[in-house]
Amino acid sequence: MNKISNFLTLFTSMSTLICCALPALLVSLGLGAVMAGLAGSIPGLIWVSENKVFVFLVAALMLAANGFLQWKNRNAPCPIDPALREACISGRKYSLIIYWMSLAIFTTGAFFAFIAPMI
């Protein structure tokens, strides 16, 4: 369950980058034509941009749920077998790294979606 929630969290936080940070980056680099081409060839990109509040709400809920699962399982016991124990510890470490990456991606997307337009 924790593995699935990590990947869903990463996926939803990546959608926040696609809707808001990617267009801002491309336009600020003078690549507006590239952005127009992407918008024309990927029709879902426009829907995500138009519904950014919904996208961010879903991503925030996923991040909150995953954060709760990370916190709840932080002291869960690992198997006694050394190989399984190492896999358990390694899995927890990578799970936490994915969570923090997802949080950083979400924060970047939120900045470009809600804060940067006001500046």
Steps between C-alpha positions, in 0.01 A plus 500: 500500500778741587675435167183576307437819696857616431459465126153659503639791700789543258261481203258758638776738601652469151166609356534825695831564325351422160208736548682796641879492525571363152303770315655772715850366436452467125351848463768660721770339284340645188364167385136603473472329161610172658233543766238570234611187313477293817155637577388411149639148502411407860134592551500387863753770583238771454250316722757465777585870475135604505427281805814577697315549829356148474840358399671667795227388739537136393879525519483657847267225622734234361800666664318523832394133485848387404657716771268340755595151378870589514464627855285206611743238363823670605554258794326193359704184554703350217552125448773320695659348188802724417425522126135587558592742776739686269232510230251638753738772618602586145136514390417740781792721408403518132137548591592803708717638219212466253269672747731798546554526124124502452464771762768713328330454162163593649645812662665608174177452308301686765741792483462533124124443508394730782783722625698594186198647316450746788861621487 
